[in-house]
Amino acid sequence: INYYTSAGNRTTSGAVIPIKPNSSIRFTGRTDVLAKLKEHFTAESNDKLRRRKFFLLYGMGGIGKTQICLRFIEDMD
């Protein structure tokens, strides 16, 4: 197994496996949720200590929670 951290991929048995999966090409919409996530994680906090931020995304199975998170990660790169 060869790991290439600078390229963001790792090679196993001649195949390239992405370190982070991409969101589905069929994913659309949810701009309001993505905007709230971006605002939450990019906003400066008032206290002097840099604190870890949390965000709870919940809902029934199959409604796209994972796809929202994957798209958010892509947008923030």
CNS distance restraints for C-alpha pairs under 8 A (distance, minus, plus):
assign (resid   1 and name CA) (resid  10 and name CA) 7.76 0.50 0.50
assign (resid   1 and name CA) (resid  11 and name CA) 6.21 0.50 0.50
assign (resid   1 and name CA) (resid  12 and name CA) 4.93 0.50 0.50
assign (resid   1 and name CA) (resid  13 and name CA) 7.11 0.50 0.50
assign (resid   2 and name CA) (resid  10 and name CA) 6.08 0.50 0.50
assign (resid   2 and name CA) (resid  11 and name CA) 5.20 0.50 0.50
assign (resid   2 and name CA) (resid  12 and name CA) 6.41 0.50 0.50
assign (resid   3 and name CA) (resid   9 and name CA) 6.99 0.50 0.50
assign (resid   3 and name CA) (resid  10 and name CA) 4.43 0.50 0.50
assign (resid   3 and name CA) (resid  11 and name CA) 6.13 0.50 0.50
assign (resid   4 and name CA) (resid   8 and name CA) 6.31 0.50 0.50
assign (resid   4 and name CA) (resid   9 and name CA) 5.65 0.50 0.50
assign (resid   4 and name CA) (resid  10 and name CA) 5.29 0.50 0.50
assign (resid   4 and name CA) (resid  11 and name CA) 7.49 0.50 0.50
assign (resid   5 and name CA) (resid   9 and name CA) 6.45 0.50 0.50
assign (resid   5 and name CA) (resid  10 and name CA) 7.31 0.50 0.50
assign (resid   8 and name CA) (resid  18 and name CA) 6.87 0.50 0.50
assign (resid   8 and name CA) (resid  19 and name CA) 6.11 0.50 0.50
assign (resid   9 and name CA) (resid  16 and name CA) 6.43 0.50 0.50
assign (resid   9 and name CA) (resid  17 and name CA) 5.96 0.50 0.50
assign (resid   9 and name CA) (resid  18 and name CA) 4.96 0.50 0.50
assign (resid   9 and name CA) (resid  19 and name CA) 5.54 0.50 0.50
assign (resid  10 and name CA) (resid  16 and name CA) 5.96 0.50 0.50
assign (resid  10 and name CA) (resid  17 and name CA) 5.75 0.50 0.50
assign (resid  10 and name CA) (resid  18 and name CA) 6.82 0.50 0.50
assign (resid  10 and name CA) (resid  19 and name CA) 7.01 0.50 0.50
assign (resid  11 and name CA) (resid  15 and name CA) 5.63 0.50 0.50
assign (resid  11 and name CA) (resid  16 and name CA) 4.86 0.50 0.50
assign (resid  11 and name CA) (resid  17 and name CA) 6.46 0.50 0.50
assign (resid  12 and name CA) (resid  16 and name CA) 6.75 0.50 0.50
assign (resid  12 and name CA) (resid  17 and name CA) 7.66 0.50 0.50
assign (resid  21 and name CA) (resid  70 and name CA) 7.32 0.50 0.50
assign (resid  22 and name CA) (resid  70 and name CA) 6.30 0.50 0.50
assign (resid  22 and name CA) (resid  71 and name CA) 7.46 0.50 0.50
assign (resid  22 and name CA) (resid  74 and name CA) 7.46 0.50 0.50
assign (resid  23 and name CA) (resid  27 and name CA) 7.02 0.50 0.50
assign (resid  23 and name CA) (resid  67 and name CA) 5.45 0.50 0.50
assign (resid  23 and name CA) (resid  68 and name CA) 7.89 0.50 0.50
assign (resid  23 and name CA) (resid  70 and name CA) 5.14 0.50 0.50
assign (resid  23 and name CA) (resid  71 and name CA) 5.51 0.50 0.50
assign (resid  23 and name CA) (resid  74 and name CA) 7.95 0.50 0.50
assign (resid  24 and name CA) (resid  67 and name CA) 6.82 0.50 0.50
assign (resid  27 and name CA) (resid  67 and name CA) 7.03 0.50 0.50
assign (resid  30 and name CA) (resid  34 and name CA) 6.28 0.50 0.50
assign (resid  30 and name CA) (resid  68 and name CA) 7.48 0.50 0.50
assign (resid  31 and name CA) (resid  35 and name CA) 5.93 0.50 0.50
assign (resid  32 and name CA) (resid  36 and name CA) 6.27 0.50 0.50
assign (resid  33 and name CA) (resid  37 and name CA) 6.25 0.50 0.50
assign (resid  33 and name CA) (resid  68 and name CA) 7.95 0.50 0.50
assign (resid  34 and name CA) (resid  38 and name CA) 6.18 0.50 0.50
assign (resid  34 and name CA) (resid  68 and name CA) 7.11 0.50 0.50
assign (resid  34 and name CA) (resid  72 and name CA) 6.24 0.50 0.50
assign (resid  35 and name CA) (resid  39 and name CA) 6.07 0.50 0.50
assign (resid  36 and name CA) (resid  40 and name CA) 6.02 0.50 0.50
assign (resid  37 and name CA) (resid  41 and name CA) 6.21 0.50 0.50
assign (resid  37 and name CA) (resid  55 and name CA) 7.66 0.50 0.50
assign (resid  37 and name CA) (resid  72 and name CA) 7.56 0.50 0.50
assign (resid  38 and name CA) (resid  42 and name CA) 5.89 0.50 0.50
assign (resid  38 and name CA) (resid  72 and name CA) 7.65 0.50 0.50
assign (resid  38 and name CA) (resid  76 and name CA) 7.94 0.50 0.50
assign (resid  39 and name CA) (resid  43 and name CA) 5.75 0.50 0.50
assign (resid  41 and name CA) (resid  53 and name CA) 6.81 0.50 0.50
assign (resid  45 and name CA) (resid  50 and name CA) 7.60 0.50 0.50
assign (resid  57 and name CA) (resid  65 and name CA) 6.77 0.50 0.50
assign (resid  58 and name CA) (resid  65 and name CA) 7.11 0.50 0.50
assign (resid  59 and name CA) (resid  63 and name CA) 7.07 0.50 0.50
assign (resid  59 and name CA) (resid  65 and name CA) 7.44 0.50 0.50
assign (resid  64 and name CA) (resid  68 and name CA) 6.13 0.50 0.50
assign (resid  65 and name CA) (resid  69 and name CA) 6.42 0.50 0.50
assign (resid  66 and name CA) (resid  70 and name CA) 6.18 0.50 0.50
assign (resid  67 and name CA) (resid  71 and name CA) 6.06 0.50 0.50
assign (resid  68 and name CA) (resid  72 and name CA) 6.10 0.50 0.50
assign (resid  69 and name CA) (resid  73 and name CA) 6.25 0.50 0.50
assign (resid  70 and name CA) (resid  74 and name CA) 6.31 0.50 0.50
assign (resid  71 and name CA) (resid  75 and name CA) 6.09 0.50 0.50
assign (resid  72 and name CA) (resid  76 and name CA) 6.18 0.50 0.50
assign (resid  73 and name CA) (resid  77 and name CA) 6.46 0.50 0.50
